[in-house]
Every structure is written in structure tokens, then in C-alpha cells.
Amino acid sequence: MPASLPPGLPIVPSGPGEPSGFTMSPDEFEAAVQDALHSIPDRLARAMDNVAVFIDDDYVPGPGEDPDTVLLGLYEGVPLTERDSWWEAGSLPDRITIFREPILEICGSRDDVIHEVAVTVVHEIAHHFGISDDRLHELGWG
């Protein structure tokens, strides 16, 4: 089954010779996400405002989306660059979700998982700072 991936994301393996995925417990995966978050420079971490990070098993496409859509992470919210003085009046936190199953599916080792989690976390945090997918791709974080 072909996957529809946003630009810059790795292709989900499907052919012979491709990695078939790596097994990692939810606790180990959570630790990898925590490590990635702790690797964010303090200055940037302090600049993050009203954002929560979650881990979910998989992305479920919404109505009207391609049912084969695969995401490794998702940022939902209002980037810092688009907030105005009214934004803080009752706004819910921005949400970053890291999807465990698709990341494990494209990785062949623990090191691959740790690397892919770190790239995904940086990518989604960059969206919080208003950096687009196109720019992230140009920078090598797509």
C-alpha cells in the first residue's frame, strides 16, 4: 500500500531489502523523545510558549484526507510568529505529537530510532517557531 508523505519525510519501506522496522517498548520510545527534548538548547526551550508534547501510536487521517497519509510528527497550534496580543486570552496550548509506529516502521536499529525521533522533534518545534516545511527541508530537517 503506497503511503502519501508530506515533502521531506522519509519514505516508508515497502520493498525487499528495505528495513522492516525496529521494535521498541513505549517506555523506551518515550525516553528517546525526552532525550530529544532535553537536547534542545536552553535558550530555545525557554522561548517555547504554551506548547505540550505528546506521543501517540499513529496518525489517523481526518475526513477529506488521504487515508494512506503517514506522519512522523504533527504540530497543531499558532506559531509564535503569528501570535498577537489577543492570543493569550484563553488559548489552548499548542500541541506537538510524535507518532511511534511510523517512526519504528522506517527504522532498522535503536540508533536509527533515536536519530529519527530527534529530527522529528526538532522539525515540529521549528513549526512552533514559525519555520515552514519548505525551509526545514532546505536546512536538512525535512
Stockholm file with secondary structure:
# STOCKHOLM 1.0

chainA/1-142         MPASLPPGLPIVPSGPGEPSGFTMSPDEFEAAVQDALHSIPDRLARAMDNVAVFIDDDYVPGPGEDPDTVLLGLYEGVPLTERDSWWEAGSLPDRITIFREPILEICGSRDDVIHEVAVTVVHEIAHHFGISDDRLHELGWG
#=GR chainA/1-142 SS CCCBCCTTSCCCCCSTTSCCCCCCCHHHHHHHHHHHHHTSCHHHHHHCCSEEEEEESCCCCCTTSCTTBCCSEEEESCCGGGCCTTTTSSCCCEEEEEEHHHHHHHCSSHHHHHHHHHHHHHHHHHHHTTCCHHHHHHHTCC
#=GC SS_cons         CCCBCCTTSCCCCCSTTSCCCCCCCHHHHHHHHHHHHHTSCHHHHHHCCSEEEEEESCCCCCTTSCTTBCCSEEEESCCGGGCCTTTTSSCCCEEEEEEHHHHHHHCSSHHHHHHHHHHHHHHHHHHHTTCCHHHHHHHTCC
//
